Amino acid sequence: MARYGIGIIPLIEILQKPNNTQKWYADDGSAAGFTYCFEMDNSLHDDDIKIEQNDKTLVAIDPDSLEYIKGSVLDYQDELIRSAFRITENPNASKEGGCSCGASFNLNPNMFG
């Protein structure tokens, strides 16, 4: 189930600019395990999962990262100190061991059966 909230408006505004593709991925370089990453990057790979509209790739997710973030909620948080997209409610993340700001996570051991 997709839940958009207020975050869909900033995302649409960003993606309406020419040659903007938002890449979402999980990087395994953080102290807590994985870091959620969002960046503008037009270099697409053949195996990327692509969300397209009118022959334009809006969002690309590499297949490995998708395994770690599938079922999550993408939220846009507008706060005094920052405005940013964040992954929340990740069913693949452990309830323990992630950072308190929500930028990184450990994998749930039950994910591997």
GUFI-708940 format. One record per atom (N, C-alpha, C, O): residue number from 1; residue in one letter; atom name; y, z, x. Coordinates in Angstrom, 1 decimal. Layout:
residues N
nr, rest, atom, c2, c3, c1
NUM, A, CA, Y, Z, X
...
***
This chain:
residues 113
nr, rest, atom, c2, c3, c1
1, M, N, -1.2, 0.0, 0.8
1, M, CA, 0.0, 0.0, 0.0
1, M, C, 1.2, 0.0, 0.9
1, M, O, 1.4, 0.8, 1.8
2, A, N, 2.1, -0.9, 0.7
2, A, CA, 3.4, -1.0, 1.4
2, A, C, 4.4, -0.1, 0.8
2, A, O, 4.6, -0.1, -0.4
3, R, N, 5.2, 0.6, 1.6
3, R, CA, 6.3, 1.4, 1.2
3, R, C, 7.5, 1.0, 2.0
3, R, O, 7.4, 1.2, 3.2
4, Y, N, 8.5, 0.5, 1.4
4, Y, CA, 9.6, 0.0, 2.2
4, Y, C, 10.8, 1.0, 2.3
4, Y, O, 11.3, 1.2, 3.4
5, G, N, 11.3, 1.5, 1.2
5, G, CA, 12.4, 2.4, 1.3
5, G, C, 13.7, 1.7, 1.8
5, G, O, 13.8, 0.5, 1.7
6, I, N, 14.6, 2.5, 2.3
6, I, CA, 15.9, 1.9, 2.8
6, I, C, 15.7, 1.0, 4.0
6, I, O, 16.6, 0.2, 4.3
7, G, N, 14.6, 1.2, 4.8
7, G, CA, 14.5, 0.5, 6.0
7, G, C, 14.4, -1.0, 5.9
7, G, O, 14.6, -1.8, 6.8
8, I, N, 14.0, -1.5, 4.7
8, I, CA, 13.8, -3.0, 4.5
8, I, C, 15.2, -3.7, 4.7
8, I, O, 15.2, -4.8, 5.1
9, I, N, 16.3, -3.1, 4.3
9, I, CA, 17.6, -3.7, 4.4
9, I, C, 18.0, -4.0, 5.8
9, I, O, 18.3, -5.1, 6.2
10, P, N, 17.9, -3.0, 6.7
10, P, CA, 18.2, -3.3, 8.1
10, P, C, 17.3, -4.3, 8.8
10, P, O, 17.7, -5.1, 9.6
11, L, N, 16.0, -4.2, 8.4
11, L, CA, 15.0, -5.1, 8.9
11, L, C, 15.4, -6.6, 8.5
11, L, O, 15.3, -7.5, 9.3
12, I, N, 15.7, -6.8, 7.2
12, I, CA, 16.1, -8.1, 6.8
12, I, C, 17.3, -8.6, 7.5
12, I, O, 17.4, -9.8, 7.9
13, E, N, 18.3, -7.7, 7.7
13, E, CA, 19.5, -8.1, 8.3
13, E, C, 19.2, -8.6, 9.8
13, E, O, 19.8, -9.6, 10.3
14, I, N, 18.4, -7.9, 10.5
14, I, CA, 18.0, -8.2, 11.9
14, I, C, 17.3, -9.5, 11.9
14, I, O, 17.6, -10.4, 12.8
15, L, N, 16.3, -9.7, 11.0
15, L, CA, 15.5, -10.9, 11.1
15, L, C, 16.1, -12.1, 10.6
15, L, O, 15.6, -13.2, 10.8
16, Q, N, 17.2, -12.0, 9.9
16, Q, CA, 17.9, -13.2, 9.4
16, Q, C, 18.7, -13.9, 10.5
16, Q, O, 19.0, -15.1, 10.4
17, K, N, 18.9, -13.3, 11.6
17, K, CA, 19.5, -13.9, 12.8
17, K, C, 18.6, -14.9, 13.4
17, K, O, 17.4, -14.7, 13.4
18, P, N, 19.1, -16.0, 13.9
18, P, CA, 18.2, -17.0, 14.5
18, P, C, 17.4, -16.5, 15.7
18, P, O, 17.8, -15.7, 16.4
19, N, N, 16.1, -16.9, 15.7
19, N, CA, 15.2, -16.6, 16.8
19, N, C, 14.9, -15.2, 17.0
19, N, O, 14.7, -14.7, 18.2
20, N, N, 14.9, -14.4, 16.0
20, N, CA, 14.6, -13.0, 16.1
20, N, C, 13.2, -12.7, 15.5
20, N, O, 12.9, -13.0, 14.3
21, T, N, 12.3, -12.2, 16.4
21, T, CA, 11.0, -11.8, 15.9
21, T, C, 10.9, -10.3, 16.4
21, T, O, 11.1, -10.0, 17.5
22, Q, N, 10.5, -9.5, 15.4
22, Q, CA, 10.3, -8.1, 15.7
22, Q, C, 8.9, -7.9, 16.1
22, Q, O, 8.0, -8.3, 15.4
23, K, N, 8.6, -7.4, 17.3
23, K, CA, 7.3, -7.1, 17.8
23, K, C, 7.0, -5.6, 17.7
23, K, O, 7.8, -4.8, 18.1
24, W, N, 5.9, -5.2, 17.0
24, W, CA, 5.5, -3.9, 16.9
24, W, C, 4.2, -3.7, 17.7
24, W, O, 3.3, -4.5, 17.6
25, Y, N, 4.2, -2.6, 18.5
25, Y, CA, 2.9, -2.4, 19.3
25, Y, C, 2.8, -0.9, 19.7
25, Y, O, 3.8, -0.2, 19.6
26, A, N, 1.7, -0.5, 20.0
26, A, CA, 1.4, 0.9, 20.5
26, A, C, 1.1, 0.7, 22.0
26, A, O, 0.2, 0.1, 22.5
27, D, N, 2.0, 1.4, 22.8
27, D, CA, 1.8, 1.4, 24.3
27, D, C, 1.1, 2.6, 24.7
27, D, O, 1.5, 3.7, 24.3
28, D, N, 0.2, 2.5, 25.6
28, D, CA, -0.6, 3.6, 26.0
28, D, C, -0.1, 4.3, 27.3
28, D, O, -0.8, 4.9, 28.0
29, G, N, 1.2, 4.3, 27.5
29, G, CA, 1.8, 4.9, 28.7
29, G, C, 2.5, 6.3, 28.5
29, G, O, 3.2, 6.7, 29.4
30, S, N, 2.4, 6.9, 27.3
30, S, CA, 3.1, 8.2, 27.1
30, S, C, 2.3, 9.4, 27.5
30, S, O, 1.1, 9.3, 27.6
31, A, N, 3.0, 10.5, 27.7
31, A, CA, 2.3, 11.8, 28.0
31, A, C, 1.4, 12.2, 26.8
31, A, O, 0.4, 12.9, 27.0
32, A, N, 1.8, 11.8, 25.6
32, A, CA, 1.1, 12.2, 24.4
32, A, C, 0.0, 11.2, 24.0
32, A, O, -0.7, 11.4, 23.0
33, G, N, -0.2, 10.2, 24.8
33, G, CA, -1.2, 9.2, 24.5
33, G, C, -0.6, 7.8, 24.3
33, G, O, -0.5, 7.0, 25.3
34, F, N, -0.1, 7.5, 23.1
34, F, CA, 0.5, 6.2, 22.8
34, F, C, 1.9, 6.4, 22.3
34, F, O, 2.2, 7.4, 21.7
35, T, N, 2.7, 5.4, 22.5
35, T, CA, 4.1, 5.4, 22.1
35, T, C, 4.2, 4.2, 21.1
35, T, O, 3.8, 3.1, 21.3
36, Y, N, 4.9, 4.5, 20.0
36, Y, CA, 5.2, 3.4, 19.0
36, Y, C, 6.4, 2.6, 19.6
36, Y, O, 7.4, 3.2, 20.0
37, C, N, 6.3, 1.3, 19.7
37, C, CA, 7.3, 0.4, 20.3
37, C, C, 7.7, -0.7, 19.3
37, C, O, 6.9, -1.3, 18.6
38, F, N, 9.0, -0.9, 19.2
38, F, CA, 9.6, -1.9, 18.4
38, F, C, 10.6, -2.7, 19.2
38, F, O, 11.5, -2.0, 19.9
39, E, N, 10.5, -4.0, 19.3
39, E, CA, 11.5, -4.7, 20.1
39, E, C, 11.6, -6.1, 19.6
39, E, O, 10.7, -6.7, 18.9
40, M, N, 12.7, -6.7, 19.9
40, M, CA, 13.0, -8.1, 19.6
40, M, C, 12.4, -9.0, 20.8
40, M, O, 12.8, -8.8, 21.9
41, D, N, 11.5, -9.8, 20.4
41, D, CA, 10.8, -10.6, 21.5
41, D, C, 10.2, -11.9, 20.8
41, D, O, 9.4, -11.8, 19.9
42, N, N, 10.6, -13.0, 21.3
42, N, CA, 10.2, -14.3, 20.7
42, N, C, 9.0, -14.9, 21.4
42, N, O, 8.5, -16.0, 21.0
43, S, N, 8.4, -14.2, 22.4
43, S, CA, 7.2, -14.7, 23.1
43, S, C, 6.0, -14.2, 22.3
43, S, O, 5.6, -13.1, 22.3
44, L, N, 5.4, -15.2, 21.5
44, L, CA, 4.3, -14.9, 20.7
44, L, C, 3.0, -15.3, 21.4
44, L, O, 3.0, -16.3, 22.1
45, H, N, 1.9, -14.6, 21.1
45, H, CA, 0.6, -14.9, 21.6
45, H, C, -0.2, -15.5, 20.5
45, H, O, 0.0, -15.2, 19.3
46, D, N, -1.2, -16.3, 20.8
46, D, CA, -2.0, -17.0, 19.8
46, D, C, -2.8, -15.9, 18.9
46, D, O, -3.0, -16.2, 17.7
47, D, N, -3.1, -14.8, 19.5
47, D, CA, -3.9, -13.8, 18.7
47, D, C, -3.1, -12.8, 18.0
47, D, O, -3.6, -11.9, 17.3
48, D, N, -1.7, -12.8, 18.1
48, D, CA, -0.8, -11.9, 17.4
48, D, C, -1.0, -12.1, 15.9
48, D, O, -1.2, -13.2, 15.4
49, I, N, -1.0, -11.0, 15.1
49, I, CA, -1.0, -11.1, 13.7
49, I, C, 0.5, -11.3, 13.3
49, I, O, 1.4, -10.5, 13.7
50, K, N, 0.8, -12.3, 12.6
50, K, CA, 2.1, -12.7, 12.3
50, K, C, 2.5, -12.6, 10.8
50, K, O, 1.7, -12.9, 9.9
51, I, N, 3.6, -12.0, 10.5
51, I, CA, 4.2, -12.0, 9.2
51, I, C, 5.3, -13.1, 9.2
51, I, O, 6.3, -13.0, 9.9
52, E, N, 5.1, -14.1, 8.3
52, E, CA, 6.0, -15.3, 8.4
52, E, C, 6.6, -15.5, 7.0
52, E, O, 6.1, -15.1, 6.0
53, Q, N, 7.8, -16.1, 7.1
53, Q, CA, 8.5, -16.5, 5.9
53, Q, C, 9.2, -17.8, 6.2
53, Q, O, 10.0, -17.8, 7.2
54, N, N, 9.1, -18.8, 5.4
54, N, CA, 9.8, -20.1, 5.6
54, N, C, 9.5, -20.7, 7.0
54, N, O, 10.5, -21.1, 7.7
55, D, N, 8.3, -20.6, 7.5
55, D, CA, 7.9, -21.2, 8.8
55, D, C, 8.6, -20.4, 9.9
55, D, O, 8.6, -20.9, 11.1
56, K, N, 9.0, -19.2, 9.7
56, K, CA, 9.6, -18.4, 10.8
56, K, C, 8.8, -17.1, 10.9
56, K, O, 8.5, -16.4, 9.9
57, T, N, 8.4, -16.7, 12.1
57, T, CA, 7.7, -15.5, 12.3
57, T, C, 8.7, -14.4, 12.4
57, T, O, 9.6, -14.3, 13.2
58, L, N, 8.5, -13.4, 11.4
58, L, CA, 9.5, -12.3, 11.3
58, L, C, 9.0, -11.1, 12.1
58, L, O, 9.7, -10.5, 12.8
59, V, N, 7.7, -10.8, 12.0
59, V, CA, 7.1, -9.7, 12.7
59, V, C, 5.8, -10.1, 13.3
59, V, O, 5.0, -10.9, 12.8
60, A, N, 5.5, -9.7, 14.6
60, A, CA, 4.2, -9.9, 15.2
60, A, C, 3.7, -8.6, 15.7
60, A, O, 4.4, -7.8, 16.3
61, I, N, 2.3, -8.5, 15.6
61, I, CA, 1.6, -7.3, 16.0
61, I, C, 0.4, -7.7, 16.7
61, I, O, -0.4, -8.5, 16.2
62, D, N, 0.2, -7.2, 18.0
62, D, CA, -1.0, -7.6, 18.7
62, D, C, -2.2, -6.9, 18.0
62, D, O, -2.1, -5.8, 17.5
63, P, N, -3.4, -7.5, 18.1
63, P, CA, -4.6, -7.0, 17.4
63, P, C, -5.0, -5.6, 17.8
63, P, O, -5.5, -4.8, 17.0
64, D, N, -4.9, -5.3, 19.1
64, D, CA, -5.3, -4.0, 19.6
64, D, C, -4.4, -2.9, 19.0
64, D, O, -4.9, -1.9, 18.6
65, S, N, -3.1, -3.2, 19.0
65, S, CA, -2.1, -2.2, 18.4
65, S, C, -2.3, -2.0, 16.9
65, S, O, -2.2, -0.9, 16.4
66, L, N, -2.7, -3.1, 16.3
66, L, CA, -2.9, -3.0, 14.8
66, L, C, -4.0, -2.0, 14.5
66, L, O, -3.9, -1.3, 13.5
67, E, N, -5.0, -1.9, 15.3
67, E, CA, -6.1, -0.9, 15.1
67, E, C, -5.6, 0.5, 15.1
67, E, O, -6.1, 1.3, 14.4
68, Y, N, -4.5, 0.7, 15.9
68, Y, CA, -4.0, 2.1, 16.1
68, Y, C, -3.0, 2.4, 15.0
68, Y, O, -2.7, 3.6, 14.8
69, I, N, -2.3, 1.4, 14.4
69, I, CA, -1.2, 1.7, 13.5
69, I, C, -1.5, 1.3, 12.0
69, I, O, -0.7, 1.5, 11.2
70, K, N, -2.7, 0.7, 11.8
70, K, CA, -3.0, 0.2, 10.5
70, K, C, -3.1, 1.4, 9.5
70, K, O, -3.6, 2.5, 9.8
71, G, N, -2.5, 1.2, 8.3
71, G, CA, -2.5, 2.2, 7.3
71, G, C, -1.3, 3.1, 7.4
71, G, O, -1.1, 4.0, 6.6
72, S, N, -0.4, 2.9, 8.5
72, S, CA, 0.8, 3.7, 8.7
72, S, C, 1.9, 3.3, 7.8
72, S, O, 1.8, 2.2, 7.1
73, V, N, 2.9, 4.1, 7.7
73, V, CA, 4.1, 3.8, 6.9
73, V, C, 5.2, 3.5, 7.9
73, V, O, 5.5, 4.3, 8.8
74, L, N, 5.9, 2.3, 7.8
74, L, CA, 7.1, 2.0, 8.6
74, L, C, 8.3, 2.5, 7.8
74, L, O, 8.5, 2.1, 6.6
75, D, N, 9.1, 3.3, 8.4
75, D, CA, 10.2, 3.9, 7.8
75, D, C, 11.5, 3.7, 8.6
75, D, O, 11.4, 3.5, 9.8
76, Y, N, 12.6, 3.6, 8.0
76, Y, CA, 13.9, 3.5, 8.7
76, Y, C, 14.6, 4.8, 8.4
76, Y, O, 14.9, 5.2, 7.3
77, Q, N, 15.0, 5.5, 9.5
77, Q, CA, 15.6, 6.8, 9.4
77, Q, C, 17.1, 6.7, 10.0
77, Q, O, 17.3, 6.3, 11.1
78, D, N, 18.0, 7.0, 9.1
78, D, CA, 19.4, 7.0, 9.5
78, D, C, 19.9, 8.4, 9.6
78, D, O, 20.1, 9.1, 8.6
79, E, N, 20.1, 8.8, 10.9
79, E, CA, 20.4, 10.2, 11.1
79, E, C, 21.7, 10.2, 11.9
79, E, O, 22.2, 9.2, 12.4
80, L, N, 22.3, 11.4, 12.1
80, L, CA, 23.5, 11.6, 12.8
80, L, C, 23.4, 11.1, 14.3
80, L, O, 24.3, 10.5, 14.8
81, I, N, 22.3, 11.4, 14.9
81, I, CA, 22.1, 11.1, 16.3
81, I, C, 21.5, 9.7, 16.6
81, I, O, 21.6, 9.2, 17.7
82, R, N, 20.9, 9.1, 15.5
82, R, CA, 20.3, 7.7, 15.7
82, R, C, 19.9, 7.1, 14.4
82, R, O, 19.7, 7.9, 13.4
83, S, N, 19.8, 5.8, 14.4
83, S, CA, 19.2, 5.1, 13.3
83, S, C, 18.1, 4.2, 13.9
83, S, O, 18.4, 3.5, 14.8
84, A, N, 16.9, 4.4, 13.3
84, A, CA, 15.8, 3.6, 14.0
84, A, C, 14.6, 3.5, 13.0
84, A, O, 14.5, 4.3, 12.1
85, F, N, 13.8, 2.5, 13.3
85, F, CA, 12.5, 2.4, 12.6
85, F, C, 11.6, 3.4, 13.2
85, F, O, 11.6, 3.6, 14.5
86, R, N, 10.7, 3.9, 12.4
86, R, CA, 9.7, 4.9, 12.9
86, R, C, 8.4, 4.7, 12.1
86, R, O, 8.4, 4.3, 10.9
87, I, N, 7.3, 4.9, 12.8
87, I, CA, 6.0, 4.9, 12.1
87, I, C, 5.8, 6.3, 11.7
87, I, O, 5.9, 7.3, 12.5
88, T, N, 5.5, 6.5, 10.4
88, T, CA, 5.1, 7.8, 9.9
88, T, C, 3.8, 7.7, 9.2
88, T, O, 3.3, 6.7, 8.9
89, E, N, 3.2, 8.9, 9.0
89, E, CA, 2.0, 9.0, 8.2
89, E, C, 0.9, 8.0, 8.8
89, E, O, 0.3, 7.2, 8.0
90, N, N, 0.6, 8.1, 10.1
90, N, CA, -0.4, 7.3, 10.7
90, N, C, -1.7, 8.0, 10.5
90, N, O, -2.0, 9.0, 11.1
91, P, N, -2.7, 7.4, 9.7
91, P, CA, -4.0, 8.0, 9.5
91, P, C, -4.8, 8.0, 10.8
91, P, O, -5.9, 8.6, 10.8
92, N, N, -4.5, 7.2, 11.8
92, N, CA, -5.2, 7.1, 13.0
92, N, C, -4.8, 8.0, 14.1
92, N, O, -5.4, 8.1, 15.2
93, A, N, -3.7, 8.8, 13.8
93, A, CA, -3.1, 9.7, 14.8
93, A, C, -3.7, 11.1, 14.6
93, A, O, -3.9, 11.5, 13.4
94, S, N, -3.9, 11.8, 15.7
94, S, CA, -4.4, 13.2, 15.6
94, S, C, -3.2, 14.0, 15.1
94, S, O, -2.1, 13.8, 15.4
95, K, N, -3.6, 15.1, 14.3
95, K, CA, -2.5, 16.0, 13.8
95, K, C, -2.0, 16.9, 15.0
95, K, O, -1.0, 17.6, 14.8
96, E, N, -2.7, 16.9, 16.1
96, E, CA, -2.3, 17.7, 17.2
96, E, C, -2.1, 16.9, 18.4
96, E, O, -2.7, 15.8, 18.6
97, G, N, -1.2, 17.3, 19.3
97, G, CA, -1.0, 16.6, 20.6
97, G, C, 0.0, 15.6, 20.7
97, G, O, 0.3, 15.1, 21.8
98, G, N, 0.6, 15.1, 19.6
98, G, CA, 1.7, 14.1, 19.6
98, G, C, 3.0, 14.8, 20.0
98, G, O, 3.0, 16.1, 20.0
99, C, N, 4.0, 14.1, 20.2
99, C, CA, 5.3, 14.7, 20.5
99, C, C, 6.0, 15.1, 19.2
99, C, O, 5.7, 14.6, 18.1
100, S, N, 6.9, 16.1, 19.3
100, S, CA, 7.5, 16.6, 18.1
100, S, C, 8.5, 15.6, 17.4
100, S, O, 8.8, 15.7, 16.3
101, C, N, 9.0, 14.6, 18.2
101, C, CA, 9.9, 13.7, 17.6
101, C, C, 9.2, 12.5, 16.9
101, C, O, 9.9, 11.8, 16.2
102, G, N, 7.9, 12.4, 17.0
102, G, CA, 7.2, 11.4, 16.3
102, G, C, 7.1, 10.0, 17.0
102, G, O, 6.7, 9.1, 16.4
103, A, N, 7.7, 9.9, 18.2
103, A, CA, 7.7, 8.6, 18.9
103, A, C, 6.3, 8.3, 19.6
103, A, O, 6.1, 7.2, 19.9
104, S, N, 5.5, 9.3, 19.8
104, S, CA, 4.2, 9.1, 20.4
104, S, C, 3.1, 9.9, 19.7
104, S, O, 3.4, 10.8, 18.9
105, F, N, 1.9, 9.5, 20.0
105, F, CA, 0.8, 10.1, 19.2
105, F, C, -0.5, 10.0, 20.1
105, F, O, -0.7, 9.2, 21.0
106, N, N, -1.5, 10.9, 19.7
106, N, CA, -2.8, 10.8, 20.2
106, N, C, -3.7, 10.3, 19.1
106, N, O, -3.4, 10.4, 18.0
107, L, N, -4.8, 9.6, 19.5
107, L, CA, -5.7, 9.0, 18.5
107, L, C, -6.5, 10.1, 17.9
107, L, O, -6.9, 11.1, 18.6
108, N, N, -6.8, 10.0, 16.6
108, N, CA, -7.6, 10.9, 15.9
108, N, C, -9.1, 10.6, 16.4
108, N, O, -9.5, 9.5, 16.3
109, P, N, -9.8, 11.7, 16.9
109, P, CA, -11.1, 11.4, 17.4
109, P, C, -12.1, 10.9, 16.3
109, P, O, -13.1, 10.2, 16.6
110, N, N, -11.8, 11.2, 15.0
110, N, CA, -12.6, 10.7, 13.9
110, N, C, -12.5, 9.1, 13.7
110, N, O, -13.3, 8.5, 13.0
111, M, N, -11.5, 8.6, 14.4
111, M, CA, -11.3, 7.1, 14.3
111, M, C, -12.5, 6.3, 14.8
111, M, O, -12.7, 5.2, 14.5
112, F, N, -13.2, 6.9, 15.8
112, F, CA, -14.3, 6.3, 16.4
112, F, C, -15.6, 6.6, 15.8
112, F, O, -16.7, 6.3, 16.4
113, G, N, -15.6, 7.2, 14.7
113, G, CA, -16.9, 7.5, 14.0
113, G, C, -17.6, 8.6, 14.5
113, G, O, -18.6, 9.0, 14.0
***
